């Protein structure tokens, strides 16, 4: 899922101006769900696209 898709789904179209830092939220989620957040197994970055969740 791309950054704009995430923002629109979670906060709505009015936040698409870039006021939200998705990377900060992803880091905080990784700290909660990953054994080693520096080497994520579940919430992965897909460079140039966005993020994917792998179960």
N, CA, C and O atoms as CSV, one atom per row, in Angstrom:
chain,resi,resn,atom,element,x,y,z
A,1,UNK,N,N,0.851,-1.174,0.000
A,1,UNK,CA,C,0.000,0.000,0.000
A,1,UNK,C,C,0.896,1.236,0.000
A,1,UNK,O,O,1.867,1.301,0.754
A,2,UNK,N,N,0.586,2.173,-0.807
A,2,UNK,CA,C,1.372,3.391,-0.897
A,2,UNK,C,C,1.052,4.383,0.206
A,2,UNK,O,O,0.029,4.268,0.881
A,3,UNK,N,N,1.937,5.364,0.385
A,3,UNK,CA,C,1.788,6.373,1.434
A,3,UNK,C,C,0.465,7.124,1.313
A,3,UNK,O,O,-0.254,7.282,2.299
A,4,UNK,N,N,0.147,7.582,0.117
A,4,UNK,CA,C,-1.096,8.331,-0.075
A,4,UNK,C,C,-2.326,7.478,0.214
A,4,UNK,O,O,-3.309,7.971,0.768
A,5,UNK,N,N,-2.275,6.204,-0.159
A,5,UNK,CA,C,-3.392,5.302,0.129
A,5,UNK,C,C,-3.580,5.137,1.636
A,5,UNK,O,O,-4.705,5.163,2.135
A,6,UNK,N,N,-2.463,4.965,2.357
A,6,UNK,CA,C,-2.530,4.831,3.810
A,6,UNK,C,C,-3.132,6.063,4.461
A,6,UNK,O,O,-4.032,5.960,5.295
A,7,UNK,N,N,-2.634,7.219,4.080
A,7,UNK,CA,C,-3.121,8.475,4.663
A,7,UNK,C,C,-4.616,8.641,4.393
A,7,UNK,O,O,-5.379,8.984,5.296
A,8,UNK,N,N,-5.026,8.401,3.160
A,8,UNK,CA,C,-6.436,8.576,2.815
A,8,UNK,C,C,-7.326,7.594,3.581
A,8,UNK,O,O,-8.397,7.969,4.056
A,9,UNK,N,N,-6.886,6.344,3.700
A,9,UNK,CA,C,-7.669,5.339,4.429
A,9,UNK,C,C,-7.762,5.646,5.923
A,9,UNK,O,O,-8.829,5.505,6.521
A,10,UNK,N,N,-6.652,6.064,6.524
A,10,UNK,CA,C,-6.605,6.259,7.969
A,10,UNK,C,C,-7.095,7.621,8.429
A,10,UNK,O,O,-7.790,7.717,9.441
A,11,UNK,N,N,-6.747,8.672,7.705
A,11,UNK,CA,C,-7.057,10.028,8.172
A,11,UNK,C,C,-7.950,10.823,7.235
A,11,UNK,O,O,-8.527,11.830,7.645
A,12,UNK,N,N,-8.074,10.402,6.012
A,12,UNK,CA,C,-8.931,11.108,5.071
A,12,UNK,C,C,-8.154,11.947,4.078
A,12,UNK,O,O,-6.974,12.244,4.266
A,13,UNK,N,N,-8.840,12.314,3.031
A,13,UNK,CA,C,-8.251,13.040,1.910
A,13,UNK,C,C,-7.615,14.372,2.310
A,13,UNK,O,O,-6.632,14.791,1.700
A,14,UNK,N,N,-8.160,15.034,3.318
A,14,UNK,CA,C,-7.674,16.362,3.706
A,14,UNK,C,C,-6.250,16.335,4.242
A,14,UNK,O,O,-5.629,17.391,4.362
A,15,UNK,N,N,-5.711,15.164,4.568
A,15,UNK,CA,C,-4.356,15.070,5.111
A,15,UNK,C,C,-3.311,14.710,4.057
A,15,UNK,O,O,-2.146,14.508,4.398
A,16,UNK,N,N,-3.697,14.626,2.800
A,16,UNK,CA,C,-2.774,14.230,1.738
A,16,UNK,C,C,-1.703,15.273,1.436
A,16,UNK,O,O,-0.846,15.039,0.584
A,17,UNK,N,N,-1.734,16.401,2.103
A,17,UNK,CA,C,-0.750,17.461,1.848
A,17,UNK,C,C,0.623,17.141,2.435
A,17,UNK,O,O,1.552,17.931,2.269
A,18,UNK,N,N,0.776,16.019,3.108
A,18,UNK,CA,C,2.082,15.623,3.644
A,18,UNK,C,C,2.307,16.001,5.089
A,18,UNK,O,O,3.433,15.917,5.579
A,19,UNK,N,N,1.258,16.417,5.787
A,19,UNK,CA,C,1.412,16.832,7.180
A,19,UNK,C,C,1.669,15.641,8.107
A,19,UNK,O,O,2.120,15.817,9.239
A,20,UNK,N,N,1.386,14.445,7.629
A,20,UNK,CA,C,1.548,13.243,8.447
A,20,UNK,C,C,2.788,12.480,7.988
A,20,UNK,O,O,2.992,12.267,6.793
A,21,UNK,N,N,3.601,12.080,8.941
A,21,UNK,CA,C,4.794,11.301,8.620
A,21,UNK,C,C,4.495,9.820,8.838
A,21,UNK,O,O,4.527,9.322,9.963
A,22,UNK,N,N,4.208,9.141,7.755
A,22,UNK,CA,C,3.905,7.710,7.823
A,22,UNK,C,C,5.082,6.945,8.416
A,22,UNK,O,O,4.871,5.991,9.165
A,23,UNK,N,N,6.301,7.331,8.106
A,23,UNK,CA,C,7.480,6.626,8.610
A,23,UNK,C,C,7.516,6.579,10.132
A,23,UNK,O,O,7.939,5.575,10.706
A,24,UNK,N,N,7.086,7.634,10.784
A,24,UNK,CA,C,7.057,7.659,12.251
A,24,UNK,C,C,6.056,6.632,12.771
A,24,UNK,O,O,6.361,5.895,13.709
A,25,UNK,N,N,4.879,6.575,12.181
A,25,UNK,CA,C,3.867,5.613,12.601
A,25,UNK,C,C,4.323,4.179,12.339
A,25,UNK,O,O,4.115,3.297,13.172
A,26,UNK,N,N,4.942,3.948,11.190
A,26,UNK,CA,C,5.435,2.609,10.867
A,26,UNK,C,C,6.498,2.184,11.874
A,26,UNK,O,O,6.494,1.041,12.330
A,27,UNK,N,N,7.408,3.091,12.224
A,27,UNK,CA,C,8.445,2.773,13.211
A,27,UNK,C,C,7.827,2.385,14.548
A,27,UNK,O,O,8.246,1.410,15.170
A,28,UNK,N,N,6.831,3.147,14.988
A,28,UNK,CA,C,6.181,2.864,16.271
A,28,UNK,C,C,5.442,1.525,16.243
A,28,UNK,O,O,5.461,0.789,17.230
A,29,UNK,N,N,4.803,1.210,15.143
A,29,UNK,CA,C,4.134,-0.089,15.012
A,29,UNK,C,C,5.163,-1.212,15.032
A,29,UNK,O,O,4.968,-2.223,15.706
A,30,UNK,N,N,6.254,-1.039,14.297
A,30,UNK,CA,C,7.303,-2.060,14.289
A,30,UNK,C,C,7.873,-2.301,15.682
A,30,UNK,O,O,8.165,-3.442,16.041
A,31,UNK,N,N,8.034,-1.252,16.462
A,31,UNK,CA,C,8.547,-1.403,17.829
A,31,UNK,C,C,7.621,-2.273,18.674
A,31,UNK,O,O,8.068,-2.922,19.620
A,32,UNK,N,N,6.342,-2.288,18.338
A,32,UNK,CA,C,5.376,-3.063,19.104
A,32,UNK,C,C,5.225,-4.498,18.611
A,32,UNK,O,O,4.975,-5.400,19.411
A,33,UNK,N,N,5.373,-4.724,17.301
A,33,UNK,CA,C,5.061,-6.052,16.766
A,33,UNK,C,C,6.269,-6.876,16.341
A,33,UNK,O,O,6.173,-8.099,16.234
A,34,UNK,N,N,7.385,-6.236,16.101
A,34,UNK,CA,C,8.561,-6.951,15.589
A,34,UNK,C,C,9.492,-7.374,16.716
A,34,UNK,O,O,9.661,-6.655,17.701
A,35,UNK,N,N,10.086,-8.538,16.562
A,35,UNK,CA,C,11.103,-8.988,17.512
A,35,UNK,C,C,12.329,-8.080,17.409
A,35,UNK,O,O,12.909,-7.684,18.420
A,36,UNK,N,N,12.714,-7.756,16.172
A,36,UNK,CA,C,13.829,-6.843,15.923
A,36,UNK,C,C,13.340,-5.793,14.914
A,36,UNK,O,O,13.353,-6.046,13.710
A,37,UNK,N,N,12.911,-4.625,15.393
A,37,UNK,CA,C,12.360,-3.605,14.494
A,37,UNK,C,C,13.316,-3.145,13.390
A,37,UNK,O,O,12.872,-2.667,12.346
A,38,UNK,N,N,14.619,-3.287,13.614
A,38,UNK,CA,C,15.589,-2.886,12.594
A,38,UNK,C,C,15.606,-3.857,11.413
A,38,UNK,O,O,16.043,-3.504,10.317
A,39,UNK,N,N,15.129,-5.079,11.643
A,39,UNK,CA,C,15.047,-6.093,10.587
A,39,UNK,C,C,13.635,-6.680,10.606
A,39,UNK,O,O,13.430,-7.803,11.067
A,40,UNK,N,N,12.673,-5.920,10.108
A,40,UNK,CA,C,11.273,-6.333,10.218
A,40,UNK,C,C,10.955,-7.614,9.442
A,40,UNK,O,O,11.427,-7.826,8.325
A,41,UNK,N,N,10.148,-8.443,10.066
A,41,UNK,CA,C,9.685,-9.674,9.434
A,41,UNK,C,C,8.245,-9.540,8.950
A,41,UNK,O,O,7.835,-10.254,8.035
A,42,UNK,N,N,7.472,-8.635,9.553
A,42,UNK,CA,C,6.056,-8.506,9.240
A,42,UNK,C,C,5.712,-7.244,8.448
A,42,UNK,O,O,5.106,-7.324,7.379
A,43,UNK,N,N,6.093,-6.100,8.964
A,43,UNK,CA,C,5.759,-4.831,8.325
A,43,UNK,C,C,6.977,-4.363,7.536
A,43,UNK,O,O,7.914,-3.784,8.085
A,44,UNK,N,N,6.934,-4.631,6.235
A,44,UNK,CA,C,8.104,-4.389,5.384
A,44,UNK,C,C,7.910,-3.179,4.484
A,44,UNK,O,O,6.799,-2.856,4.063
A,45,UNK,N,N,9.029,-2.522,4.206
A,45,UNK,CA,C,9.040,-1.409,3.277
A,45,UNK,C,C,9.240,-1.945,1.869
A,45,UNK,O,O,10.132,-2.759,1.629
A,46,UNK,N,N,8.413,-1.492,0.944
A,46,UNK,CA,C,8.563,-1.831,-0.463
A,46,UNK,C,C,9.015,-0.532,-1.134
A,46,UNK,O,O,8.200,0.341,-1.432
A,47,UNK,N,N,10.324,-0.420,-1.365
A,47,UNK,CA,C,10.901,0.823,-1.869
A,47,UNK,C,C,10.229,1.283,-3.149
A,47,UNK,O,O,10.039,0.504,-4.084
A,48,UNK,N,N,9.874,2.546,-3.177
A,48,UNK,CA,C,9.227,3.151,-4.341
A,48,UNK,C,C,7.736,2.887,-4.425
A,48,UNK,O,O,7.067,3.397,-5.323
A,49,UNK,N,N,7.196,2.081,-3.484
A,49,UNK,CA,C,5.780,1.733,-3.525
A,49,UNK,C,C,5.082,2.113,-2.225
A,49,UNK,O,O,4.114,2.874,-2.231
A,50,UNK,N,N,5.579,1.579,-1.109
A,50,UNK,CA,C,4.936,1.826,0.181
A,50,UNK,C,C,5.295,0.735,1.167
A,50,UNK,O,O,6.475,0.477,1.403
A,51,UNK,N,N,4.305,0.097,1.740
A,51,UNK,CA,C,4.531,-0.908,2.777
A,51,UNK,C,C,3.688,-2.134,2.501
A,51,UNK,O,O,2.651,-2.064,1.842
A,52,UNK,N,N,4.155,-3.265,3.021
A,52,UNK,CA,C,3.364,-4.494,2.938
A,52,UNK,C,C,3.421,-5.190,4.290
A,52,UNK,O,O,4.402,-5.068,5.024
A,53,UNK,N,N,2.370,-5.916,4.605
A,53,UNK,CA,C,2.321,-6.687,5.844
A,53,UNK,C,C,2.354,-8.155,5.448
A,53,UNK,O,O,1.512,-8.625,4.683
A,54,UNK,N,N,3.329,-8.866,5.976
A,54,UNK,CA,C,3.482,-10.279,5.676
A,54,UNK,C,C,3.307,-11.077,6.957
A,54,UNK,O,O,4.036,-10.883,7.930
A,55,UNK,N,N,2.340,-11.969,6.945
A,55,UNK,CA,C,2.044,-12.781,8.132
A,55,UNK,C,C,2.766,-14.117,8.077
A,55,UNK,O,O,2.633,-14.929,8.992
